[in-house]
Amino acid sequence: MKGSTVNRDRFRHFTYFGRRFPVILFLIILLGPGCSEKEQQRSQPDVPVSVATAILQDVPVEVDAIGTVEAYSVVNITSRVDGQVTQIHVKEGQTVEKGQILFNIDDRPYQAILESARANLSRDRIQLEKAGKDAKRYAELFKKDYVTKDQAEQAQTNAAALEEMVKGDEAALENAKLNVSYCRITAPITGRAGSILIYEGNLVKANDNTKSMMVINQIQPVYVRFSVPEQRLPEIQNQFSGKELTVNASPPGKPDGARKGRLTFVDNTIDPDTGTIDLKAEFDNQDNGLWPGQFVNVVLMLGVDSQAVVVPSAAVQMGQEGEYLFVVKKDFTVESRNVTPGTQIDGHTVIEKGLSSGEMVVTDGQLRLFPGAKVAVKNGPQPGKEARQ
């Protein structure tokens, strides 16, 4: 009897443990990975990083673009009369002044026409003088009934006709003088001469727009044309309507050679294909540092962003959800935080949203980081014992 009682007690104990075993096993499985992960994090070494502190700073608001230099004005030199080129007074690439002689065209045919016009005018003036005297004499005779009314009126008509003829002769003389002057082609603007496209002895036609004799570009001042995204248009309009906007232009590879100009033109339409709008700035270009057709880096100044949050540009990373950066917390663990970056200038980026002044961000060593990782700062304060626990 006693042995049977002991066996029953052992059976009951085994049955009780068997019922509770799945629960115990579940708790072991549930708590086991958490403990091991925590131990794993404690065992991992701190990631060495470089950091910087976000600061408040007045930052100029700028719009960067690529522009093209354009001549202030372009003149295609053509002849206004037919003739043969007798002299060329300019060299290719030379700087020419307004009014400077460029070409001579044989003017002998036009001198002959000029002399003929002068002779016709002189002849008709003499005839007009006689006709005027006759008209006065016939008017006096008509009053005394020595001539008829028709004779007096005919004398007046002859005098009036000769007067109009003299006016025509004067116009023909002026036209002949112009044609003679056109044989002496001068520079209409001050600028830089291009290639000479004709030679002495060549025949030229009047107003032949299909074949220029030479092209002159005015490069003092010059224009720089560039395009900006349409999203910046309202800001540009607000600033442009109230004050003069400064534009800096520098050739590629020469940031120290920036020239200062002013915005003079905003196009009246947005390009629907590119979503950009054309702008134009004027530069004095006294040193001829900007050349027509040259590509330049353009910076349009729109003002100053007061007390903006600024971090080194190296801190901003690109991820699947956009730009982000790693923020170092007080316990020297890092947090991945999405931000909205703004203007970039001199290796620094304005953070418009997502970061406050005084927060510490990682600028180097991001490849080994993940949210919650502990860091060792190479260029700043180190975590204390309380931060490592």
Contacts in CASP RR format, 6 or more apart in sequence:
PFRMAT RR
TARGET T0000
AUTHOR 0000-0000-0000
METHOD contacts of the structure
MODEL  1
MKGSTVNRDRFRHFTYFGRRFPVILFLIILLGPGCSEKEQQRSQPDVPVS
VATAILQDVPVEVDAIGTVEAYSVVNITSRVDGQVTQIHVKEGQTVEKGQ
ILFNIDDRPYQAILESARANLSRDRIQLEKAGKDAKRYAELFKKDYVTKD
QAEQAQTNAAALEEMVKGDEAALENAKLNVSYCRITAPITGRAGSILIYE
GNLVKANDNTKSMMVINQIQPVYVRFSVPEQRLPEIQNQFSGKELTVNAS
PPGKPDGARKGRLTFVDNTIDPDTGTIDLKAEFDNQDNGLWPGQFVNVVL
MLGVDSQAVVVPSAAVQMGQEGEYLFVVKKDFTVESRNVTPGTQIDGHTV
IEKGLSSGEMVVTDGQLRLFPGAKVAVKNGPQPGKEARQ
41 374 0 8 1.000
44 373 0 8 1.000
44 374 0 8 1.000
46 332 0 8 1.000
46 374 0 8 1.000
46 375 0 8 1.000
46 376 0 8 1.000
46 383 0 8 1.000
47 365 0 8 1.000
47 368 0 8 1.000
47 369 0 8 1.000
47 373 0 8 1.000
47 374 0 8 1.000
47 375 0 8 1.000
47 376 0 8 1.000
48 365 0 8 1.000
48 375 0 8 1.000
48 376 0 8 1.000
48 378 0 8 1.000
49 326 0 8 1.000
49 328 0 8 1.000
49 334 0 8 1.000
49 362 0 8 1.000
49 363 0 8 1.000
49 364 0 8 1.000
49 365 0 8 1.000
49 366 0 8 1.000
49 369 0 8 1.000
49 375 0 8 1.000
49 376 0 8 1.000
49 377 0 8 1.000
49 378 0 8 1.000
50 362 0 8 1.000
50 363 0 8 1.000
50 364 0 8 1.000
50 365 0 8 1.000
50 377 0 8 1.000
50 378 0 8 1.000
50 379 0 8 1.000
51 328 0 8 1.000
51 360 0 8 1.000
51 361 0 8 1.000
51 362 0 8 1.000
51 363 0 8 1.000
51 375 0 8 1.000
51 377 0 8 1.000
51 379 0 8 1.000
51 380 0 8 1.000
52 311 0 8 1.000
52 312 0 8 1.000
52 315 0 8 1.000
52 360 0 8 1.000
52 361 0 8 1.000
52 363 0 8 1.000
53 358 0 8 1.000
53 359 0 8 1.000
53 360 0 8 1.000
53 361 0 8 1.000
54 309 0 8 1.000
54 310 0 8 1.000
54 311 0 8 1.000
54 351 0 8 1.000
54 355 0 8 1.000
54 356 0 8 1.000
54 357 0 8 1.000
54 358 0 8 1.000
54 359 0 8 1.000
54 360 0 8 1.000
54 361 0 8 1.000
55 309 0 8 1.000
55 310 0 8 1.000
55 311 0 8 1.000
55 357 0 8 1.000
55 358 0 8 1.000
56 307 0 8 1.000
56 308 0 8 1.000
56 309 0 8 1.000
56 310 0 8 1.000
56 357 0 8 1.000
57 307 0 8 1.000
57 308 0 8 1.000
57 310 0 8 1.000
57 348 0 8 1.000
58 304 0 8 1.000
58 305 0 8 1.000
58 306 0 8 1.000
58 307 0 8 1.000
58 308 0 8 1.000
59 304 0 8 1.000
59 305 0 8 1.000
59 308 0 8 1.000
59 310 0 8 1.000
59 343 0 8 1.000
59 345 0 8 1.000
59 348 0 8 1.000
59 350 0 8 1.000
60 301 0 8 1.000
60 303 0 8 1.000
60 304 0 8 1.000
60 305 0 8 1.000
60 343 0 8 1.000
60 345 0 8 1.000
61 235 0 8 1.000
61 301 0 8 1.000
61 302 0 8 1.000
61 303 0 8 1.000
61 304 0 8 1.000
61 305 0 8 1.000
61 343 0 8 1.000
62 299 0 8 1.000
62 300 0 8 1.000
62 301 0 8 1.000
62 302 0 8 1.000
62 343 0 8 1.000
62 345 0 8 1.000
63 228 0 8 1.000
63 232 0 8 1.000
63 236 0 8 1.000
63 299 0 8 1.000
63 300 0 8 1.000
63 302 0 8 1.000
64 297 0 8 1.000
64 298 0 8 1.000
64 299 0 8 1.000
65 226 0 8 1.000
65 227 0 8 1.000
65 228 0 8 1.000
65 298 0 8 1.000
65 299 0 8 1.000
65 300 0 8 1.000
66 226 0 8 1.000
66 295 0 8 1.000
66 296 0 8 1.000
66 297 0 8 1.000
66 298 0 8 1.000
67 224 0 8 1.000
67 225 0 8 1.000
67 226 0 8 1.000
67 227 0 8 1.000
67 249 0 8 1.000
67 295 0 8 1.000
67 296 0 8 1.000
67 297 0 8 1.000
67 298 0 8 1.000
68 224 0 8 1.000
68 225 0 8 1.000
68 226 0 8 1.000
68 293 0 8 1.000
68 294 0 8 1.000
68 295 0 8 1.000
68 296 0 8 1.000
69 222 0 8 1.000
69 223 0 8 1.000
69 224 0 8 1.000
69 249 0 8 1.000
69 290 0 8 1.000
69 291 0 8 1.000
69 292 0 8 1.000
69 293 0 8 1.000
69 294 0 8 1.000
69 295 0 8 1.000
69 296 0 8 1.000
70 222 0 8 1.000
70 223 0 8 1.000
70 224 0 8 1.000
70 225 0 8 1.000
70 280 0 8 1.000
70 292 0 8 1.000
70 293 0 8 1.000
71 217 0 8 1.000
71 218 0 8 1.000
71 219 0 8 1.000
71 222 0 8 1.000
71 223 0 8 1.000
71 292 0 8 1.000
72 218 0 8 1.000
72 219 0 8 1.000
72 220 0 8 1.000
72 221 0 8 1.000
72 222 0 8 1.000
72 223 0 8 1.000
72 282 0 8 1.000
73 189 0 8 1.000
73 217 0 8 1.000
73 218 0 8 1.000
74 215 0 8 1.000
74 216 0 8 1.000
74 217 0 8 1.000
74 218 0 8 1.000
75 188 0 8 1.000
75 189 0 8 1.000
75 215 0 8 1.000
75 216 0 8 1.000
75 218 0 8 1.000
76 209 0 8 1.000
76 212 0 8 1.000
76 215 0 8 1.000
77 102 0 8 1.000
77 103 0 8 1.000
77 185 0 8 1.000
77 187 0 8 1.000
77 212 0 8 1.000
77 213 0 8 1.000
77 214 0 8 1.000
77 215 0 8 1.000
77 216 0 8 1.000
78 204 0 8 1.000
78 207 0 8 1.000
78 208 0 8 1.000
78 209 0 8 1.000
78 211 0 8 1.000
78 212 0 8 1.000
78 213 0 8 1.000
79 103 0 8 1.000
79 105 0 8 1.000
79 182 0 8 1.000
79 185 0 8 1.000
79 204 0 8 1.000
79 205 0 8 1.000
79 206 0 8 1.000
79 207 0 8 1.000
79 208 0 8 1.000
79 213 0 8 1.000
80 182 0 8 1.000
80 206 0 8 1.000
80 207 0 8 1.000
81 105 0 8 1.000
81 110 0 8 1.000
81 179 0 8 1.000
81 182 0 8 1.000
81 183 0 8 1.000
81 206 0 8 1.000
82 203 0 8 1.000
82 204 0 8 1.000
82 205 0 8 1.000
82 206 0 8 1.000
83 105 0 8 1.000
83 106 0 8 1.000
83 109 0 8 1.000
83 183 0 8 1.000
83 203 0 8 1.000
83 204 0 8 1.000
84 105 0 8 1.000
84 106 0 8 1.000
84 201 0 8 1.000
84 202 0 8 1.000
84 203 0 8 1.000
84 204 0 8 1.000
85 103 0 8 1.000
85 104 0 8 1.000
85 105 0 8 1.000
85 198 0 8 1.000
85 199 0 8 1.000
85 200 0 8 1.000
85 201 0 8 1.000
85 202 0 8 1.000
85 203 0 8 1.000
85 204 0 8 1.000
85 213 0 8 1.000
86 104 0 8 1.000
86 105 0 8 1.000
86 106 0 8 1.000
86 200 0 8 1.000
86 201 0 8 1.000
87 103 0 8 1.000
87 104 0 8 1.000
87 200 0 8 1.000
88 102 0 8 1.000
88 103 0 8 1.000
88 196 0 8 1.000
88 198 0 8 1.000
88 199 0 8 1.000
88 200 0 8 1.000
89 100 0 8 1.000
89 101 0 8 1.000
89 102 0 8 1.000
89 103 0 8 1.000
89 104 0 8 1.000
90 96 0 8 1.000
90 100 0 8 1.000
90 102 0 8 1.000
90 103 0 8 1.000
90 193 0 8 1.000
90 196 0 8 1.000
90 214 0 8 1.000
91 193 0 8 1.000
91 196 0 8 1.000
92 193 0 8 1.000
92 194 0 8 1.000
92 195 0 8 1.000
92 196 0 8 1.000
93 192 0 8 1.000
93 193 0 8 1.000
93 194 0 8 1.000
94 192 0 8 1.000
94 193 0 8 1.000
95 190 0 8 1.000
95 191 0 8 1.000
95 192 0 8 1.000
95 193 0 8 1.000
96 102 0 8 1.000
96 187 0 8 1.000
96 190 0 8 1.000
96 191 0 8 1.000
96 192 0 8 1.000
96 193 0 8 1.000
96 216 0 8 1.000
97 187 0 8 1.000
97 190 0 8 1.000
98 187 0 8 1.000
98 188 0 8 1.000
98 189 0 8 1.000
98 190 0 8 1.000
99 186 0 8 1.000
99 187 0 8 1.000
99 188 0 8 1.000
100 186 0 8 1.000
100 187 0 8 1.000
101 184 0 8 1.000
101 185 0 8 1.000
101 186 0 8 1.000
102 185 0 8 1.000
102 186 0 8 1.000
102 187 0 8 1.000
102 193 0 8 1.000
102 213 0 8 1.000
102 214 0 8 1.000
103 185 0 8 1.000
103 198 0 8 1.000
103 213 0 8 1.000
104 183 0 8 1.000
104 184 0 8 1.000
104 185 0 8 1.000
105 182 0 8 1.000
105 183 0 8 1.000
105 184 0 8 1.000
105 185 0 8 1.000
105 204 0 8 1.000
106 183 0 8 1.000
107 180 0 8 1.000
107 183 0 8 1.000
107 184 0 8 1.000
110 176 0 8 1.000
110 179 0 8 1.000
110 180 0 8 1.000
110 182 0 8 1.000
110 183 0 8 1.000
111 180 0 8 1.000
113 176 0 8 1.000
113 179 0 8 1.000
114 173 0 8 1.000
114 176 0 8 1.000
114 177 0 8 1.000
114 179 0 8 1.000
114 180 0 8 1.000
116 176 0 8 1.000
117 169 0 8 1.000
117 172 0 8 1.000
117 173 0 8 1.000
117 175 0 8 1.000
117 176 0 8 1.000
118 173 0 8 1.000
120 169 0 8 1.000
120 172 0 8 1.000
121 166 0 8 1.000
121 169 0 8 1.000
121 170 0 8 1.000
121 172 0 8 1.000
121 173 0 8 1.000
124 162 0 8 1.000
124 165 0 8 1.000
124 166 0 8 1.000
124 169 0 8 1.000
125 166 0 8 1.000
125 169 0 8 1.000
127 162 0 8 1.000
128 159 0 8 1.000
128 162 0 8 1.000
128 163 0 8 1.000
128 165 0 8 1.000
128 166 0 8 1.000
131 155 0 8 1.000
131 158 0 8 1.000
131 159 0 8 1.000
131 162 0 8 1.000
132 155 0 8 1.000
132 159 0 8 1.000
132 162 0 8 1.000
134 155 0 8 1.000
134 158 0 8 1.000
134 159 0 8 1.000
135 152 0 8 1.000
135 155 0 8 1.000
135 156 0 8 1.000
135 158 0 8 1.000
135 159 0 8 1.000
137 155 0 8 1.000
138 147 0 8 1.000
138 151 0 8 1.000
138 152 0 8 1.000
138 154 0 8 1.000
138 155 0 8 1.000
138 156 0 8 1.000
139 152 0 8 1.000
139 155 0 8 1.000
139 156 0 8 1.000
141 147 0 8 1.000
141 152 0 8 1.000
142 148 0 8 1.000
142 149 0 8 1.000
142 151 0 8 1.000
142 152 0 8 1.000
185 213 0 8 1.000
187 216 0 8 1.000
188 216 0 8 1.000
189 216 0 8 1.000
189 218 0 8 1.000
190 218 0 8 1.000
190 220 0 8 1.000
191 216 0 8 1.000
191 217 0 8 1.000
191 218 0 8 1.000
191 219 0 8 1.000
191 220 0 8 1.000
192 216 0 8 1.000
192 217 0 8 1.000
192 218 0 8 1.000
192 219 0 8 1.000
193 214 0 8 1.000
193 215 0 8 1.000
193 216 0 8 1.000
194 214 0 8 1.000
194 215 0 8 1.000
194 216 0 8 1.000
194 217 0 8 1.000
195 214 0 8 1.000
195 215 0 8 1.000
196 213 0 8 1.000
196 214 0 8 1.000
197 211 0 8 1.000
197 212 0 8 1.000
197 213 0 8 1.000
197 214 0 8 1.000
198 204 0 8 1.000
198 211 0 8 1.000
198 213 0 8 1.000
198 214 0 8 1.000
204 211 0 8 1.000
204 213 0 8 1.000
205 211 0 8 1.000
217 292 0 8 1.000
219 285 0 8 1.000
219 288 0 8 1.000
219 290 0 8 1.000
219 291 0 8 1.000
219 292 0 8 1.000
220 284 0 8 1.000
220 285 0 8 1.000
220 286 0 8 1.000
220 288 0 8 1.000
221 282 0 8 1.000
221 283 0 8 1.000
221 284 0 8 1.000
221 285 0 8 1.000
222 282 0 8 1.000
222 283 0 8 1.000
222 285 0 8 1.000
222 290 0 8 1.000
222 292 0 8 1.000
223 264 0 8 1.000
223 280 0 8 1.000
223 281 0 8 1.000
223 282 0 8 1.000
223 283 0 8 1.000
224 247 0 8 1.000
224 249 0 8 1.000
224 280 0 8 1.000
224 281 0 8 1.000
224 283 0 8 1.000
224 290 0 8 1.000
224 296 0 8 1.000
224 298 0 8 1.000
225 278 0 8 1.000
225 279 0 8 1.000
225 280 0 8 1.000
226 278 0 8 1.000
226 279 0 8 1.000
226 280 0 8 1.000
226 281 0 8 1.000
226 298 0 8 1.000
226 300 0 8 1.000
227 271 0 8 1.000
227 274 0 8 1.000
227 276 0 8 1.000
227 277 0 8 1.000
227 278 0 8 1.000
227 279 0 8 1.000
228 236 0 8 1.000
228 276 0 8 1.000
228 277 0 8 1.000
228 279 0 8 1.000
228 300 0 8 1.000
229 275 0 8 1.000
229 276 0 8 1.000
230 270 0 8 1.000
230 275 0 8 1.000
230 276 0 8 1.000
230 277 0 8 1.000
233 266 0 8 1.000
233 270 0 8 1.000
233 277 0 8 1.000
235 302 0 8 1.000
236 245 0 8 1.000
236 266 0 8 1.000
236 279 0 8 1.000
236 300 0 8 1.000
236 302 0 8 1.000
237 266 0 8 1.000
239 245 0 8 1.000
239 302 0 8 1.000
239 303 0 8 1.000
240 263 0 8 1.000
240 266 0 8 1.000
244 262 0 8 1.000
244 263 0 8 1.000
245 262 0 8 1.000
245 263 0 8 1.000
245 300 0 8 1.000
245 301 0 8 1.000
245 302 0 8 1.000
246 260 0 8 1.000
246 261 0 8 1.000
246 262 0 8 1.000
246 263 0 8 1.000
246 300 0 8 1.000
246 301 0 8 1.000
247 260 0 8 1.000
247 261 0 8 1.000
247 262 0 8 1.000
247 263 0 8 1.000
247 281 0 8 1.000
247 298 0 8 1.000
247 299 0 8 1.000
247 300 0 8 1.000
247 301 0 8 1.000
248 258 0 8 1.000
248 259 0 8 1.000
248 260 0 8 1.000
248 261 0 8 1.000
248 298 0 8 1.000
248 299 0 8 1.000
248 301 0 8 1.000
249 258 0 8 1.000
249 259 0 8 1.000
249 261 0 8 1.000
249 281 0 8 1.000
249 283 0 8 1.000
249 290 0 8 1.000
249 296 0 8 1.000
249 297 0 8 1.000
249 298 0 8 1.000
249 299 0 8 1.000
250 256 0 8 1.000
250 257 0 8 1.000
250 258 0 8 1.000
250 259 0 8 1.000
250 296 0 8 1.000
250 297 0 8 1.000
251 257 0 8 1.000
251 289 0 8 1.000
251 290 0 8 1.000
251 294 0 8 1.000
251 295 0 8 1.000
251 296 0 8 1.000
251 297 0 8 1.000
252 295 0 8 1.000
252 296 0 8 1.000
252 297 0 8 1.000
255 297 0 8 1.000
258 299 0 8 1.000
259 283 0 8 1.000
259 285 0 8 1.000
259 289 0 8 1.000
259 290 0 8 1.000
260 283 0 8 1.000
261 281 0 8 1.000
261 282 0 8 1.000
261 283 0 8 1.000
261 284 0 8 1.000
262 281 0 8 1.000
262 282 0 8 1.000
263 279 0 8 1.000
263 280 0 8 1.000
263 281 0 8 1.000
263 300 0 8 1.000
264 280 0 8 1.000
264 281 0 8 1.000
264 282 0 8 1.000
265 278 0 8 1.000
265 279 0 8 1.000
265 280 0 8 1.000
265 281 0 8 1.000
266 277 0 8 1.000
266 279 0 8 1.000
267 277 0 8 1.000
267 278 0 8 1.000
267 279 0 8 1.000
269 277 0 8 1.000
270 276 0 8 1.000
270 277 0 8 1.000
271 277 0 8 1.000
271 278 0 8 1.000
279 300 0 8 1.000
281 298 0 8 1.000
281 300 0 8 1.000
283 290 0 8 1.000
290 296 0 8 1.000
305 343 0 8 1.000
305 350 0 8 1.000
308 343 0 8 1.000
308 350 0 8 1.000
308 351 0 8 1.000
308 352 0 8 1.000
309 350 0 8 1.000
309 351 0 8 1.000
309 352 0 8 1.000
309 355 0 8 1.000
309 356 0 8 1.000
309 357 0 8 1.000
310 348 0 8 1.000
310 349 0 8 1.000
310 350 0 8 1.000
310 351 0 8 1.000
311 325 0 8 1.000
311 348 0 8 1.000
311 349 0 8 1.000
311 351 0 8 1.000
311 355 0 8 1.000
311 361 0 8 1.000
311 363 0 8 1.000
312 347 0 8 1.000
312 348 0 8 1.000
312 349 0 8 1.000
312 361 0 8 1.000
312 363 0 8 1.000
313 344 0 8 1.000
313 347 0 8 1.000
313 348 0 8 1.000
313 349 0 8 1.000
314 363 0 8 1.000
314 364 0 8 1.000
315 325 0 8 1.000
315 326 0 8 1.000
315 349 0 8 1.000
315 361 0 8 1.000
315 362 0 8 1.000
315 363 0 8 1.000
316 323 0 8 1.000
316 324 0 8 1.000
316 325 0 8 1.000
316 339 0 8 1.000
316 341 0 8 1.000
316 349 0 8 1.000
316 351 0 8 1.000
317 323 0 8 1.000
317 324 0 8 1.000
317 325 0 8 1.000
317 326 0 8 1.000
317 366 0 8 1.000
318 324 0 8 1.000
321 338 0 8 1.000
322 338 0 8 1.000
323 338 0 8 1.000
323 339 0 8 1.000
323 340 0 8 1.000
323 341 0 8 1.000
324 336 0 8 1.000
324 337 0 8 1.000
324 338 0 8 1.000
324 339 0 8 1.000
325 336 0 8 1.000
325 337 0 8 1.000
325 339 0 8 1.000
325 355 0 8 1.000
325 361 0 8 1.000
325 362 0 8 1.000
326 334 0 8 1.000
326 335 0 8 1.000
326 336 0 8 1.000
326 337 0 8 1.000
326 361 0 8 1.000
326 362 0 8 1.000
326 366 0 8 1.000
326 369 0 8 1.000
327 334 0 8 1.000
327 335 0 8 1.000
327 336 0 8 1.000
327 337 0 8 1.000
327 355 0 8 1.000
327 359 0 8 1.000
327 360 0 8 1.000
327 361 0 8 1.000
327 362 0 8 1.000
328 334 0 8 1.000
328 359 0 8 1.000
328 360 0 8 1.000
328 361 0 8 1.000
328 362 0 8 1.000
328 375 0 8 1.000
328 377 0 8 1.000
329 335 0 8 1.000
330 387 0 8 1.000
331 374 0 8 1.000
331 383 0 8 1.000
331 387 0 8 1.000
332 374 0 8 1.000
332 375 0 8 1.000
332 376 0 8 1.000
332 377 0 8 1.000
332 383 0 8 1.000
332 387 0 8 1.000
333 372 0 8 1.000
333 373 0 8 1.000
333 374 0 8 1.000
333 375 0 8 1.000
334 362 0 8 1.000
334 369 0 8 1.000
334 370 0 8 1.000
334 371 0 8 1.000
334 372 0 8 1.000
334 373 0 8 1.000
334 374 0 8 1.000
334 375 0 8 1.000
335 371 0 8 1.000
335 372 0 8 1.000
336 369 0 8 1.000
336 370 0 8 1.000
336 371 0 8 1.000
337 354 0 8 1.000
337 355 0 8 1.000
338 354 0 8 1.000
339 351 0 8 1.000
339 352 0 8 1.000
339 353 0 8 1.000
339 354 0 8 1.000
339 355 0 8 1.000
340 351 0 8 1.000
340 352 0 8 1.000
340 353 0 8 1.000
340 354 0 8 1.000
341 349 0 8 1.000
341 350 0 8 1.000
341 351 0 8 1.000
341 352 0 8 1.000
342 349 0 8 1.000
342 350 0 8 1.000
342 351 0 8 1.000
342 352 0 8 1.000
343 349 0 8 1.000
343 350 0 8 1.000
344 350 0 8 1.000
355 361 0 8 1.000
362 369 0 8 1.000
362 375 0 8 1.000
364 378 0 8 1.000
369 375 0 8 1.000
374 383 0 8 1.000
374 388 0 8 1.000
376 382 0 8 1.000
376 383 0 8 1.000
377 383 0 8 1.000
END
